[in-house]
Amino acid sequence: MPALMIAGTSSHVGKSVIVAALCRIFSKMGYNVAPFKAQNMSLNSFVTRDGKEIAIAQAFQAKACGIEPNELMNPILLKPKGNKISQLIVLGEAVKDISALEYYREVEQLQKIVENAYRKLEEEFDIIIIEGAGGIAEINLYDRDIANIGIARIAKPSIFIVGDIDRGGVFASLYGSYRLLPEDIANLVKGFIINKFRGDVNLLKSGIEKLETITGVRVLGVIPFVDLTFTPEDSISLDDWNCKDARIGIVRFPRISNWTDFEYLKPAGIRFIWKRDDLSKFDIIILPGTKDTIADLKELKSTGVSEKLKKIAGKIPVIGICGGYQMLGRELIDKGVEHGYIRAKGLGLLDAVTIFDKFKKRTVQVVKRVTGDAVILDKIKGQKVWGYEIHKGKTFASNPILEDDGCASDDGMTWGTYLHGLFMNDNVLNAISKYLGVKLTKGRDWIDLFADIVEKHIDVELIKKCIGW
């Protein structure tokens, strides 16, 4: 069946968002489209309606297609934990923690899982738009590169390689990536895309002509640099979010996860903060999710950030999401799940205790009613909010704020919840808007905006011809 693949010369060249744009473009043409990424490594994840965990990128790409995301779209997800260890998630279920060496020993079995997932999607959709991972020309990994070479040999898609001109060296990176590919994969490459260009595109004309001459591969177009609130996939994008006059400070844990929770807060001004920052200058402080709560709690204490948080608690809102919520409690007890048997003292800002006694995570979408007296949320008390949970550990708290979830301090100024996606709710954004005196709104979906730009600047008709349409 027709398939196309957006590969990159490296990470952060724009593969995820270009796939999302193409998903929107082709779905608007009336095609039944699905995204696919064989293996993703990301700490930003999403929970499907069936309680399966996949990378956030495949979730927003599915949204671009107008369909519900499912685990077949991202059959293998790796969530880094540090010390060369990642949590392995297969078809939406956390399986085990694994080292890179151990992972590569299982590549053959994982490749079969990937192929089976792809074939199932192939039966259901008119076209699958595949996203590669990192750089396509990782020559040391060709025998075990599931997300690029592996899936290309399974699907035999038309491949389009994206380069990021904003970082320089785009012609060399496109040419080098193409020339380093195995012959069977190079034969699938149908075009190049130059992304994030600032300036007069006519200045690129001679370079484009030369690249096309020496490779025999067309440049499909040049996408301009755009200032949109893209859903980020990896931490390399965090610095792009920082605002000089930020109103909201988000603690940047070493193992920070699911910072996508905060993309709609950007108009208020966000800054990711750590040990050198003055917390008192912000109007709201947020402790986000983390891949390892106890390890990052230790970092919070050793850097002195924990004492800074205690000093401003009660003066400005301090909000914890998932792992950040767990840290705000009195105690965290690990019964051998992450670090052996450990009792760690929390920040003590909430009357809550978290116990880790199972490897299996809770992954579920939920709708909860606001029932507690937490600052900001008190503006929408009685209303419903949507979110999703992805966590190990169970928290026992005395003052829940969302029915049976979360906890608030007696003065309501410090509170936490397990709900990822909380700040994507319109009523929550309205409540924060009123608190800060800044208008927060989702506005037009960035996928629509970026799809319009992509359709204008690349040759979509040539893509259709390459895939046989």
Buried (B, 14 or more C-beta within 10 A) or exposed (E): EBBBBBBBBBBBBBBBBBBBBBBBBBBBEEBEBBBBBBBBBBBBBBBBEEBBBBBBBBBBBBBBBEBEBBBBBBBBBBBBBEEEBBBBBBBBBBEEBBEEEEBBEBBEEBBEBBBEBBEEBBEEBBBBBBBBBBBBBBEEBBEBBBBBBBBBBBBBBBBBBBBBBBEEEBBEBBBBBBEBBEEEBBEBBBBBBBBBBEEEEEEBEEBBEEBBEEBEBBBBBBBBEBEEBBBBBBBEBBEEBBEEEBBBBBBBBBBBBBBBBBBBBBBBBBBBBBEEBEBEBBBBBBBBBBBBBBBBBBBBBEBEBBEBBBEBBBEBBBBBBBBBBBBBBBBBBBEEBBEEEBEBEBBBBBBBBBBBEEBEBBBBBBEBEBBBBBBBBBBBBEBEBBBBBBBBBEBEBEBBBBBEBBBBBEEBBBBBBBBBBBBBBEBBBBBBBBBBEBEBEEEEBBBEBBBBBBBEBBBBEBBBEBBEE
